[in-house]
Amino acid sequence: MYSGEGSVYNNRTIVRATIGQLVDETANHQGQVSFSVNNPAIWRSTVDIVQEW
């Protein structure tokens, strides 16, 4: 999870938020959020979430 600068859900290690909360926060900042599903045989993570504003 890569959170936007100043995100209330960013505590550096664990993000405790639902997808809806992340999308709402991103919309409130007039930003964008992207979701990627990765192949775990190639990448360490299976899902990446990126917030930007």
DAGILIN-V872167 format. One record per pair of residues at least 24 apart in sequence whose C-alpha atoms are under 8 Angstrom apart, sorted by the first residue. I is the first residue (numbers start at 0). J is the second residue. Records with the same first field share a line. If there is no record, write none. Layout:
# DAGILIN-V872167
I: J + J
This chain:
# DAGILIN-V872167
0: 47 + 48 + 49
1: 47 + 48 + 49 + 50
2: 48 + 49 + 50 + 51
3: 49 + 50 + 51 + 52
4: 51 + 52
21: 50
25: 50 + 51 + 52
28: 52
